[in-house]
């Protein structure tokens, strides 16, 4: 029989291995495994400014995206922006609903965007909204990054997990 320190060490080791390999340890006696995955590809985006400005530095846009590659489908959303007098500084927040397939699994999920630009240096965080997945994408979680090439073409890199619900 293991003493308390050996049991604690075994538990910490299993939690660390779970984190490294994208697995969860038994939670409340119900073990579940997570499949860690990576999806990449290009997307086309159309932003349409809405002319209901209440303040000159604030804006609102609709988002229409067509995803290609590992994601196949559309993204529809809303974006709020804030401009500043300093060139290269500003911020945006957006919520987007993706509908389509992720590596062949169909369904939808929502993405939450937070972008801040400080004098030309961007900081962008995009996360899958918890519990927003439907269909075969139920239980999807993860983070997305976006790259905009010099030629203006957009691509995504999605690190995600499926909870196997």
Phi, psi and omega in degrees: 000139182282145173278175184300319181294320179295320180294319179296315180298317179297320180294314179298317179299317181293324178293317179296317177297320178299317180296317181294320185259008176074031180248152173256150176271158182313123177250119182053039176078005181243091180291137175225148175249149176248138175263115178276135185219168182223129179231137181222160175162175178271164171211154176254139182227141174233120176255129180241116179293138176260134188267043179246037183298132175260345183210136185302330182271355180253144180218164177222138180223153169265151181243130172231119181235150170239115179267142178229170180089224181292331171263130176233113180159200184238156172234130178235135182196184179230141181230138172248138183233156173225122177262162176229171176283345180274123180300133178084010178239144179168184181207159171212154169230147180208155171233133185226142176250116175270135175226127180156222180235147174240105184049044175090347177270127186261151179154207180210164172199162180256148177242138176249123181252138169225116181234131177230133177242122178244104179050045176093352179262114183275150171222109185237130175235125176231122180234151173285128181295127181304138176063021180267351183287145177233166178059222180288353178259010175300136180084008179287137174222160177156186182227148180238144169240154182236138174240133174245114182288165179305325181279003177091356179286140183256145172217158181239159174221111184249120172261119186217163175228146173248128186283349179069033180298000000 
